[in-house]
Amino acid sequence: MRPSVLLCVVWLLPMAALAQSRGVALYERGEYAKARRALELDVRTKGLSHRELGIARLYLAASLHELGELAETRAHLEDLARNHPDQPVEPALFPPEFVLLASEARRRVDAERQPPPPEPKVPEVKQAPAESPWEEPTQEPAEGPEPMSAGRARLLPEVFGFVDPVGKSVGAGGGLTYGSGSFEVGARVLLGSDVGAGLQAGYVLGDGAFRPHVALRATAVPGLSAYGAGPVVGARFALGRSLTALVDVGGEFFFKVPETGYRSFALTASAGFGFDLLSP
């Protein structure tokens, strides 16, 4: 005996056992309305086994199909596929249209059992924290020229121009200043109507971009045998890491040989620039 025939016989045995029920017998005789009522009663009966309940529901769906109740037919076929997935619908026992409806119901139930596809992950967008309306926005400090450090050594070649309103002379000059901390000492040369040379020692105060300057200065004019000294006040302005602007005003009393006729007091104003050779 072929396996397919044997399988058909195995499935038909419970149907044959149920054939004695009134509903299945009425369906086989073509009395579909009566079969419907009898099979609805069988479906609600608690004494049927699981397989017998599946067969009764199958024949109930078939009876509804013959009566033209398509909506109820689909509902019972979906319930059959959901609760009795092993119950076959044999094409040899039922019309082709009913077998097709049973196949469609099984596909819908199988689609329900499949897990839904995973949702695509949306990359998280980090949002900047909202600013409070009462909180002032943070502003970056404006960059300015770096102040001179009061603790490091510095060596500045300098060039400057000067004017002496008392002697009505104008000229240029140059010098070299060494500083360590607040103390400074330097030498300078004046190139005016008479060449002069001098020494200067003093202090620069503070540690910012603007630094006051106080000093004592001694100047010699060798060609006139004149020598003088006096106080100096001024300021230093940092224009960057290495460049410094210089402004000074000094008054000097001169001691001289009497016959030279050189004046005894000079008021000098000077302005120029220095470049720090030891800047990092």
C-alpha positions as CSV (number, residue, x, y, z in Angstrom):
1,M,0.0,0.0,0.0
2,R,1.4,3.4,-0.9
3,P,2.2,5.8,1.9
4,S,-0.2,8.5,0.5
5,V,-3.1,6.1,0.5
6,L,-2.2,4.9,4.0
7,L,-2.1,8.5,5.2
8,C,-5.5,9.2,3.7
9,V,-7.0,6.1,5.4
10,V,-5.5,7.2,8.8
11,W,-7.2,10.7,8.5
12,L,-10.4,9.2,7.3
13,L,-10.8,6.9,10.3
14,P,-11.8,9.6,12.7
15,M,-14.1,11.1,10.1
16,A,-15.7,7.7,9.7
17,A,-16.1,7.5,13.5
18,L,-17.8,10.9,13.4
19,A,-19.9,10.0,10.4
20,Q,-22.4,8.5,12.7
21,S,-23.0,12.1,14.1
22,R,-26.1,13.7,12.7
23,G,-24.2,16.8,11.4
24,V,-21.7,15.0,9.2
25,A,-24.4,12.7,7.9
26,L,-26.6,15.6,7.0
27,Y,-23.7,17.3,5.1
28,E,-23.0,14.2,3.1
29,R,-26.7,14.0,2.1
30,G,-26.6,17.6,1.0
31,E,-28.9,18.9,3.7
32,Y,-26.5,21.8,4.5
33,A,-28.9,24.0,6.6
34,K,-29.7,21.1,9.0
35,A,-26.0,20.1,9.0
36,R,-25.1,23.6,10.0
37,R,-27.4,23.6,13.0
38,A,-26.2,20.1,14.1
39,L,-22.5,20.9,13.7
40,E,-22.8,24.2,15.6
41,L,-24.2,22.1,18.4
42,D,-21.3,19.6,18.1
43,V,-18.7,22.4,18.2
44,R,-20.2,23.6,21.5
45,T,-20.2,20.1,22.9
46,K,-17.4,19.6,25.5
47,G,-17.3,15.8,25.2
48,L,-15.4,15.8,21.8
49,S,-11.7,15.2,21.6
50,H,-9.4,17.7,20.0
51,R,-9.3,15.9,16.6
52,E,-13.1,15.3,16.6
53,L,-13.6,19.0,17.3
54,G,-11.4,19.9,14.4
55,I,-13.4,17.6,12.0
56,A,-16.7,19.1,13.3
57,R,-15.4,22.7,12.7
58,L,-14.2,21.7,9.2
59,Y,-17.6,20.3,8.2
60,L,-19.3,23.3,9.7
61,A,-17.2,25.6,7.6
62,A,-18.0,23.5,4.5
63,S,-21.8,23.6,5.3
64,L,-21.6,27.5,5.6
65,H,-19.8,27.6,2.3
66,E,-22.5,25.7,0.6
67,L,-25.1,28.0,2.1
68,G,-23.2,31.1,0.7
69,E,-22.1,32.4,4.1
70,L,-18.6,33.4,3.0
71,A,-17.7,35.7,5.9
72,E,-18.6,33.0,8.5
73,T,-16.8,30.4,6.3
74,R,-13.6,32.4,6.4
75,A,-13.9,33.0,10.1
76,H,-14.3,29.2,10.9
77,L,-11.5,28.3,8.5
78,E,-9.1,30.8,10.2
79,D,-10.1,29.4,13.6
80,L,-9.5,25.8,12.2
81,A,-6.0,26.8,10.9
82,R,-5.2,28.6,14.2
83,N,-6.4,25.9,16.7
84,H,-6.2,22.8,14.5
85,P,-3.1,23.4,12.2
86,D,-2.8,19.6,11.6
87,Q,-6.3,19.2,10.2
88,P,-6.1,18.7,6.4
89,V,-8.7,19.8,3.9
90,E,-8.9,16.9,1.5
91,P,-9.7,17.9,-2.1
92,A,-11.4,14.5,-2.7
93,L,-14.0,15.3,0.0
94,F,-14.7,19.1,-0.6
95,P,-15.2,21.3,-3.6
96,P,-12.2,23.2,-5.1
97,E,-13.5,26.6,-4.1
98,F,-13.7,25.6,-0.5
99,V,-10.2,24.0,-0.6
100,L,-8.9,27.3,-2.0
101,L,-10.5,29.3,0.8
102,A,-9.0,27.0,3.4
103,S,-5.5,27.5,1.9
104,E,-5.9,31.3,2.0
105,A,-7.0,31.2,5.6
106,R,-4.0,29.1,6.5
107,R,-1.6,31.6,4.8
108,R,-3.2,34.5,6.8
109,V,-2.8,32.7,10.1
110,D,0.8,31.7,9.2
111,A,1.6,35.4,8.5
112,E,0.2,36.4,11.9
113,R,2.5,33.9,13.6
114,Q,5.6,35.4,12.0
115,P,7.4,38.0,14.2
116,P,7.3,41.6,12.8
117,P,10.5,42.8,11.2
118,P,12.7,44.8,13.6
119,E,12.3,48.5,13.5
120,P,15.2,50.4,12.0
121,K,17.3,52.1,14.6
122,V,17.2,55.8,14.4
123,P,20.5,57.4,15.4
124,E,20.2,59.5,18.5
125,V,20.7,63.2,18.0
126,K,22.2,64.8,21.0
127,Q,20.7,68.2,21.6
128,A,22.5,71.0,23.3
129,P,21.1,71.9,26.7
130,A,18.6,74.7,26.5
131,E,19.8,77.9,27.9
132,S,17.8,79.5,30.6
133,P,16.2,82.9,29.6
134,W,17.7,84.4,32.8
135,E,21.2,83.0,32.2
136,E,23.6,85.1,30.2
137,P,25.3,83.3,27.4
138,T,28.9,82.4,28.1
139,Q,31.4,84.4,26.1
140,E,34.9,83.5,25.5
141,P,37.4,86.1,26.8
142,A,38.8,88.2,24.0
143,E,42.4,87.5,23.3
144,G,44.7,90.4,23.7
145,P,48.5,91.0,23.8
146,E,50.2,88.8,26.3
147,P,51.5,90.8,29.3
148,M,55.2,90.9,30.2
149,S,56.0,88.4,32.9
150,A,57.4,90.2,36.0
151,G,59.4,87.1,37.0
152,R,61.5,86.3,34.0
153,A,64.7,87.8,32.5
154,R,64.5,90.0,29.4
155,L,66.9,91.7,27.1
156,L,65.5,94.5,24.9
157,P,67.3,96.3,22.1
158,E,65.5,99.7,21.8
159,V,65.1,102.4,19.3
160,F,63.4,105.7,20.1
161,G,63.0,109.3,19.1
162,F,63.3,112.2,21.6
163,V,62.6,115.9,21.9
164,D,64.1,118.5,24.2
165,P,61.7,121.5,24.3
166,V,64.0,123.5,26.6
167,G,67.1,123.2,24.3
168,K,64.9,123.0,21.2
169,S,66.6,119.9,19.9
170,V,65.2,116.8,18.3
171,G,67.0,113.5,17.6
172,A,66.9,109.7,17.6
173,G,68.6,107.2,19.8
174,G,69.1,103.5,20.6
175,G,69.8,101.4,23.7
176,L,69.9,98.1,25.3
177,T,68.0,97.2,28.5
178,Y,68.3,94.2,30.7
179,G,65.5,93.4,33.1
180,S,64.9,90.7,35.8
181,G,61.6,90.8,37.6
182,S,60.7,94.5,38.2
183,F,64.2,95.8,38.0
184,E,65.7,97.2,34.8
185,V,69.1,98.6,33.9
186,G,70.2,99.8,30.5
187,A,72.5,102.0,28.4
188,R,71.5,104.4,25.6
189,V,73.0,106.6,22.9
190,L,71.5,110.0,21.8
191,L,72.1,111.1,18.2
192,G,71.1,114.8,18.2
193,S,73.0,118.0,17.5
194,D,75.4,116.8,20.2
195,V,76.0,113.1,20.7
196,G,75.3,111.9,24.2
197,A,75.5,108.6,26.1
198,G,73.9,107.5,29.4
199,L,73.0,104.9,31.9
200,Q,69.6,104.3,33.4
201,A,68.3,102.1,36.3
202,G,64.8,101.8,37.6
203,Y,61.6,99.7,38.1
204,V,58.6,98.7,36.0
205,L,55.5,98.2,38.2
206,G,52.8,95.6,37.8
207,D,52.4,92.6,35.5
208,G,49.9,93.6,32.9
209,A,49.9,94.9,29.4
210,F,50.4,98.5,30.8
211,R,53.2,98.9,33.3
212,P,54.3,102.2,34.9
213,H,58.1,102.9,34.9
214,V,60.3,105.0,37.3
215,A,64.0,105.3,37.0
216,L,67.2,107.5,37.6
217,R,69.2,108.5,34.5
218,A,72.7,109.8,34.1
219,T,73.8,111.4,30.8
220,A,77.1,112.6,29.5
221,V,77.8,114.8,26.4
222,P,81.5,114.2,25.9
223,G,81.9,116.8,23.2
224,L,80.8,119.6,25.6
225,S,82.3,118.1,28.7
226,A,78.8,118.2,30.2
227,Y,77.4,115.6,32.7
228,G,73.9,115.4,34.2
229,A,71.5,113.2,36.1
230,G,67.8,113.2,37.1
231,P,64.6,111.3,37.5
232,V,62.5,109.6,34.7
233,V,58.8,108.5,34.7
234,G,57.0,106.7,31.9
235,A,55.2,103.5,30.9
236,R,55.7,100.3,29.1
237,F,53.0,98.9,26.8
238,A,53.1,95.2,25.8
239,L,52.2,94.9,22.1
240,G,52.7,91.1,21.9
241,R,54.9,88.4,23.4
242,S,58.1,90.2,22.5
243,L,57.3,93.7,21.3
244,T,57.0,96.6,23.8
245,A,56.3,100.3,23.3
246,L,58.3,102.7,25.4
247,V,57.3,106.2,26.6
248,D,59.4,108.3,29.0
249,V,59.8,111.8,30.3
250,G,62.9,112.8,32.2
251,G,64.4,115.9,33.7
252,E,68.2,116.2,34.1
253,F,70.5,118.8,35.9
254,F,73.9,119.2,34.1
255,F,77.3,119.9,35.7
256,K,79.7,121.3,33.2
257,V,82.9,123.2,32.6
258,P,81.9,126.9,32.9
259,E,83.4,128.1,29.6
260,T,81.4,125.7,27.5
261,G,78.2,127.7,27.8
262,Y,76.0,124.5,28.0
263,R,72.7,124.8,29.7
264,S,72.3,123.5,33.2
265,F,68.8,121.8,32.8
266,A,67.3,119.5,30.1
267,L,63.7,118.2,29.8
268,T,63.5,115.2,27.5
269,A,60.5,113.3,26.2
270,S,61.1,110.0,24.3
271,A,59.0,107.3,22.6
272,G,60.1,104.1,20.9
273,F,60.0,100.3,20.8
274,G,61.9,97.4,22.3
275,F,62.2,93.8,21.2
276,D,62.7,91.1,23.8
277,L,65.5,88.7,22.6
278,L,64.8,86.3,25.6
279,S,61.1,85.9,24.9
280,P,60.0,82.2,24.7
